[in-house]
């Protein structure tokens, strides 16, 4: 397991990219090596120990998952989005198929920046446990 984390996002709704940047900054502040990229620019998952993906309901995200399906089945994956529940059916299927966690929502018209920061710190704790090989209870 590597401490490198990919935060990949699509930004069909304004602010998803900003949320991804906030998550990346918080993770880096917790000592993880983070790359924040648009899903279109994320060509490989080689070397990443975890993936955090924003706005999984888009076509670009669906193509990303299809292209990296084998790697994603063995890589911890968390999903987030800016929208509000309910979660679209295709995202629910993706979660079940890949064993992903989430998605967590960061609000509708006004993103909840504090919640995004807190979630990133929670993920940093989870990733640190995974990286060091400890079993969580």
C-alpha positions in Angstrom: 0.0 0.0 0.0 1.3 3.4 -0.9 0.5 6.7 0.7 -0.1 8.3 -2.7 -3.7 9.3 -3.1 -5.5 10.4 -6.3 -8.4 12.8 -6.0 -10.1 12.7 -9.4 -13.1 14.8 -10.2 -15.5 15.9 -12.9 -16.9 19.3 -12.7 -20.2 19.5 -14.6 -21.5 21.3 -11.6 -19.4 24.3 -10.4 -17.5 23.7 -7.2 -16.8 20.0 -7.5 -13.3 20.9 -8.6 -13.0 23.2 -5.6 -14.2 20.5 -3.3 -11.5 18.2 -4.8 -8.8 20.8 -4.2 -10.0 21.3 -0.5 -9.9 17.5 0.0 -6.4 17.3 -1.6 -5.1 20.1 0.5 -6.4 18.6 3.8 -5.0 15.2 2.9 -1.6 16.7 2.1 -1.7 18.6 5.4 -2.1 15.2 7.1 1.1 13.9 5.5 -0.2 12.0 2.5 1.1 12.5 -1.0 -1.8 13.7 -3.1 -2.5 14.3 -6.7 -5.7 16.2 -7.7 -6.7 15.8 -11.3 -9.7 16.0 -13.5 -10.9 12.5 -14.4 -10.1 13.1 -18.0 -6.4 13.8 -17.0 -6.1 10.7 -14.8 -4.7 8.3 -17.3 -3.3 5.7 -14.8 -3.8 4.5 -11.3 -0.3 3.0 -11.1 1.4 4.0 -7.8 -1.8 5.2 -6.1 -2.9 3.5 -2.9 -6.3 5.1 -2.9 -8.7 7.0 -5.1 -11.2 9.6 -4.1 -13.6 10.5 -6.9 -16.0 13.4 -7.2 -19.2 13.4 -9.2 -19.4 9.7 -10.1 -22.7 10.2 -12.0 -21.1 11.8 -15.1 -20.2 10.0 -18.3 -16.5 10.8 -17.8 -16.6 9.1 -14.4 -18.4 6.1 -15.8 -15.7 5.8 -18.5 -12.9 6.3 -15.9 -14.4 3.4 -13.8 -14.7 1.2 -16.9 -11.1 1.9 -18.0 -9.7 1.3 -14.5 -12.1 -1.4 -13.3 -9.5 -4.0 -12.5 -7.3 -1.6 -10.5 -10.3 0.0 -8.7 -11.5 -3.4 -7.4 -8.3 -3.7 -5.4 -7.8 0.0 -4.5 -9.7 1.8 -1.7 -12.3 4.1 -3.3 -14.3 6.9 -1.8 -16.9 8.9 -3.7 -18.2 12.4 -3.1 -20.5 14.8 -4.9 -21.8 18.3 -4.6 -25.4 17.4 -5.1 -28.1 16.3 -2.6 -29.6 12.8 -2.1 -30.9 10.5 -3.5 -27.9 8.9 -5.1 -28.5 8.0 -8.8 -29.0 4.3 -9.5 -25.9 4.0 -11.7 -23.7 5.4 -8.8 -25.4 2.9 -6.4 -24.5 0.1 -8.8 -20.9 1.4 -9.1 -20.6 1.4 -5.3 -21.8 -2.2 -5.0 -19.7 -3.4 -7.9 -16.4 -1.8 -6.7 -16.9 -1.9 -3.0 -16.6 1.9 -2.8 -17.5 4.0 0.1 -19.9 6.9 -0.2 -20.9 8.9 -1.8 -20.9 11.8 0.7 -22.7 15.0 -0.3 -21.3 18.4 0.2 -24.6 20.3 -0.3 -26.6 21.8 -3.1 -26.4 25.5 -4.0 -23.8 26.3 -1.4 -21.1 23.7 -0.8 -20.3 22.9 2.8 -16.6 23.6 2.8 -16.1 22.7 6.5 -17.8 19.4 6.0 -15.4 18.7 3.1 -12.4 19.5 5.2 -13.6 17.3 8.1 -14.3 14.4 5.8 -10.8 14.8 4.3 -9.3 14.6 7.7 -11.4 11.5 8.5 -10.1 9.9 5.2 -6.5 10.8 6.1 -7.0 8.8 9.3 -8.4 5.9 7.4 -5.7 6.0 4.8 -3.0 6.1 7.4 -4.4 3.0 9.0 -4.5 1.3 5.6 -1.0 2.4 4.7 0.5 1.1 7.9 -1.2 -2.2 7.5 -3.2 -2.0 10.8 -6.6 -3.7 11.0 -9.3 -1.2 11.9 -12.0 -2.2 14.4 
